Amino acid sequence: MEKYQIAIVGGGAAGLFAAAFAVKSFKEKSLSSPSGLTLPHIILLEKEERCGRKINITGKGCCNITNTRMWDEFSPHIHPQANFLKSAFFGMSTSDTINFFESIGLPLTVERGQRVYPKSMRAADVTKALIDYISGGLVKIQTSCIVEKIEKSPDGFSISTNRGNVKSDKVIITTGGLSYPATGSTGDGYKFAKSLGHSVEKCFPSLTALIPKNYFKDLKTEENFCAASERTFSQIGKSLNGLELKNVSAQLMVNGNVIQEEFGDVDFTDGGIEGPIIFRVSRKGVENIINGQKVQLILDLKPALSLQQINARIEREMKSLSSVVYGRYQASNNINSSNPSTLRYLLRKMLPMQMIKPFIGMNKDLSVKNLAEHLKYLEFDIVSYIGYDRCVVTSGGVSLKEVSHKTMESRLVKGLFFAGEVLNLDGDTGGYNLQTAFSTGALAMQNCLL
Ligand SMILES: Cc1cc2nc3c(=O)[nH]c(=O)nc-3n(C[C@H](O)[C@H](O)[C@H](O)COP(=O)(O)OP(=O)(O)OC[C@H]3O[C@@H](n4cnc5c(N)ncnc54)[C@H](O)[C@@H]3O)c2cc1C
């Protein structure tokens, strides 16, 4: 049986970064005291044929690697308990991450919203930079190696894999969550954690599309979430699919109370309603659907204008319509607020073309009189959400109560560490999740090396 000092289970963002941190520490130490330094024996065990499959699909293939925010601005985007991340963040902050990647030959660029990407805009370059850095003998990478069991033994850990058994003094579990299982993240870490005595907080999909009532036909929602095979568009879903709304506001309502409000862009897709601001409200939305609460989404399509301002605009449009039509037809036309063609004319002025038909379909009582109200209050009853097959991140995971925030070591099993999405920590979109994986991976390795 091969024996190592440290075994990293899972070669995703957290596992690769933990390995890179070990290499970095070793290189720095060997510069300051080259003689007598022994190389720790480290192995990284990855289930897939290649490491970092999920990194390769991040940020729509561009990888939003981190952002430039410091703790005060970063922490509100971490859930459910940002303080758990504080020590890890201060050990490996957003600027440390940027410096690290640039130092290993990956130039970065800062884009809109303080988001940091590789200059090449290729996520695969991030994975390659990490693998190149840790290759070369310092860390043994064993791919196509499925860890099946991790057991505590008197002298460390015994790890059973499909390719034989490995012994190690310390183990870092970096197996990720449950989202996009095709990348290798199938929740195995929760099973390992439980078998070693840890509790796992209930998991649910987050940063995901919300599904309104009547968007799909015959939606089966007993399981709460909705698999791709169960989704057939209704008339309204079909007409909304593909629509992108810019600069709108979204309110998440639970049992009639507004619990979150976001401003930005919304997309209607083959998964339901998504886009940056819907992802942001999806965590609370999904959690409340699971808990059986009534969840609604209210879109304000004209958040920059008050009701009075919209009504004033409607009046102006009506007047210009009258003058145009009077000019052309010499008063033969019926320009009044009860004429349906007047309403359609106004909708064309106020909404994107694709939105008009579904907007009329969703607001049966729509008239010129109440148009402003409907533009500011477009209501969707949310009945379901897209599950792990397509959500960005898993909420829930290894309970933070049983892991030390100062070291990432288990409080229950000495020598056992956790990092990344397997923990009950998740972030908003914007580079928060990868930064969390990097910070916790680095801190776990730092303490393994002691
Ligand atoms: C489509 C998409 C886009 C995203 N975009 C961004 C983004 O732009 N910015 C951002 O910050 N975050 C993004 N995220 C989230 C981010 O990718 C994850 O939070 C992050 O990768 C988690 O890192 P991790 O190392 O904990 O887990 P993962 O990256 O999921 O890695 C876990 C690894 O463990 C391996 N593994 C699992 N079980 C075993 C086992 N039994 N034996 C051996 N190996 C095992 C898996 O194969 C996998 O390689 C995105 C996620 C998705 C799905």
Ligand as a Chemical Component Dictionary entry (heavy atoms), coordinates in Angstrom:
data_LIG
# 
_chem_comp.id                   LIG 
_chem_comp.type                 NON-POLYMER 
_chem_comp.pdbx_formal_charge   0 
_chem_comp.three_letter_code    LIG 
# 
loop_
_chem_comp_atom.comp_id 
_chem_comp_atom.atom_id 
_chem_comp_atom.alt_atom_id 
_chem_comp_atom.type_symbol 
_chem_comp_atom.charge 
_chem_comp_atom.model_Cartn_x 
_chem_comp_atom.model_Cartn_y 
_chem_comp_atom.model_Cartn_z 
_chem_comp_atom.pdbx_ordinal 
LIG C1  C1  C 0 -21.642 26.125 -15.003 1  
LIG C2  C2  C 0 -20.874 26.655 -13.819 2  
LIG C3  C3  C 0 -20.259 27.884 -13.909 3  
LIG C4  C4  C 0 -19.567 28.388 -12.811 4  
LIG N1  N1  N 0 -18.925 29.591 -12.952 5  
LIG C5  C5  C 0 -18.234 30.082 -11.896 6  
LIG C6  C6  C 0 -17.486 31.273 -12.040 7  
LIG O1  O1  O 0 -17.350 31.825 -13.136 8  
LIG N2  N2  N 0 -16.877 31.765 -10.917 9  
LIG C7  C7  C 0 -16.949 31.143 -9.705  10 
LIG O2  O2  O 0 -16.387 31.654 -8.731  11 
LIG N3  N3  N 0 -17.598 29.970 -9.564  12 
LIG C8  C8  C 0 -18.224 29.426 -10.633 13 
LIG N4  N4  N 0 -18.867 28.218 -10.490 14 
LIG C9  C9  C 0 -18.808 27.504 -9.181  15 
LIG C10 C10 C 0 -17.430 26.854 -9.008  16 
LIG O3  O3  O 0 -17.057 26.205 -10.191 17 
LIG C11 C11 C 0 -17.438 25.823 -7.870  18 
LIG O4  O4  O 0 -17.956 26.394 -6.702  19 
LIG C12 C12 C 0 -16.022 25.320 -7.597  20 
LIG O5  O5  O 0 -15.538 24.645 -8.726  21 
LIG C13 C13 C 0 -15.979 24.386 -6.394  22 
LIG O6  O6  O 0 -14.684 23.864 -6.285  23 
LIG P1  P1  P 0 -14.432 22.468 -5.553  24 
LIG O7  O7  O 0 -13.013 22.134 -5.771  25 
LIG O8  O8  O 0 -14.943 22.528 -4.188  26 
LIG O9  O9  O 0 -15.333 21.422 -6.334  27 
LIG P2  P2  P 0 -15.241 20.949 -7.858  28 
LIG O10 O10 O 0 -14.608 21.999 -8.674  29 
LIG O11 O11 O 0 -16.594 20.489 -8.172  30 
LIG O12 O12 O 0 -14.223 19.724 -7.802  31 
LIG C14 C14 C 0 -14.504 18.523 -7.145  32 
LIG C15 C15 C 0 -13.618 17.450 -7.765  33 
LIG O13 O13 O 0 -13.672 16.273 -6.963  34 
LIG C16 C16 C 0 -13.734 15.151 -7.816  35 
LIG N5  N5  N 0 -14.348 14.038 -7.097  36 
LIG C17 C17 C 0 -15.619 13.944 -6.650  37 
LIG N6  N6  N 0 -15.822 12.773 -6.038  38 
LIG C18 C18 C 0 -14.653 12.099 -6.090  39 
LIG C19 C19 C 0 -14.237 10.813 -5.650  40 
LIG N7  N7  N 0 -15.082 9.971  -5.046  41 
LIG N8  N8  N 0 -12.953 10.433 -5.891  42 
LIG C20 C20 C 0 -12.089 11.260 -6.515  43 
LIG N9  N9  N 0 -12.439 12.478 -6.956  44 
LIG C21 C21 C 0 -13.705 12.901 -6.752  45 
LIG C22 C22 C 0 -14.574 15.625 -8.991  46 
LIG O14 O14 O 0 -14.385 14.827 -10.135 47 
LIG C23 C23 C 0 -14.079 17.060 -9.169  48 
LIG O15 O15 O 0 -13.008 17.155 -10.056 49 
LIG C24 C24 C 0 -19.511 27.665 -11.589 50 
LIG C25 C25 C 0 -20.127 26.413 -11.518 51 
LIG C26 C26 C 0 -20.798 25.900 -12.624 52 
LIG C27 C27 C 0 -21.430 24.544 -12.516 53 
# 
loop_
_chem_comp_bond.comp_id 
_chem_comp_bond.atom_id_1 
_chem_comp_bond.atom_id_2 
_chem_comp_bond.value_order 
_chem_comp_bond.pdbx_ordinal 
LIG C1  C2  SING 1  
LIG C2  C3  SING 2  
LIG C2  C26 DOUB 3  
LIG C3  C4  DOUB 4  
LIG C4  N1  SING 5  
LIG C4  C24 SING 6  
LIG N1  C5  DOUB 7  
LIG C5  C6  SING 8  
LIG C5  C8  SING 9  
LIG C6  O1  DOUB 10 
LIG C6  N2  SING 11 
LIG N2  C7  SING 12 
LIG C7  O2  DOUB 13 
LIG C7  N3  SING 14 
LIG N3  C8  DOUB 15 
LIG C8  N4  SING 16 
LIG N4  C9  SING 17 
LIG N4  C24 SING 18 
LIG C9  C10 SING 19 
LIG C10 O3  SING 20 
LIG C10 C11 SING 21 
LIG C11 O4  SING 22 
LIG C11 C12 SING 23 
LIG C12 O5  SING 24 
LIG C12 C13 SING 25 
LIG C13 O6  SING 26 
LIG O6  P1  SING 27 
LIG P1  O7  DOUB 28 
LIG P1  O8  SING 29 
LIG P1  O9  SING 30 
LIG O9  P2  SING 31 
LIG P2  O10 DOUB 32 
LIG P2  O11 SING 33 
LIG P2  O12 SING 34 
LIG O12 C14 SING 35 
LIG C14 C15 SING 36 
LIG C15 O13 SING 37 
LIG C15 C23 SING 38 
LIG O13 C16 SING 39 
LIG C16 N5  SING 40 
LIG C16 C22 SING 41 
LIG N5  C17 SING 42 
LIG N5  C21 SING 43 
LIG C17 N6  DOUB 44 
LIG N6  C18 SING 45 
LIG C18 C19 SING 46 
LIG C18 C21 DOUB 47 
LIG C19 N7  SING 48 
LIG C19 N8  DOUB 49 
LIG N8  C20 SING 50 
LIG C20 N9  DOUB 51 
LIG N9  C21 SING 52 
LIG C22 O14 SING 53 
LIG C22 C23 SING 54 
LIG C23 O15 SING 55 
LIG C24 C25 DOUB 56 
LIG C25 C26 SING 57 
LIG C26 C27 SING 58 
# 
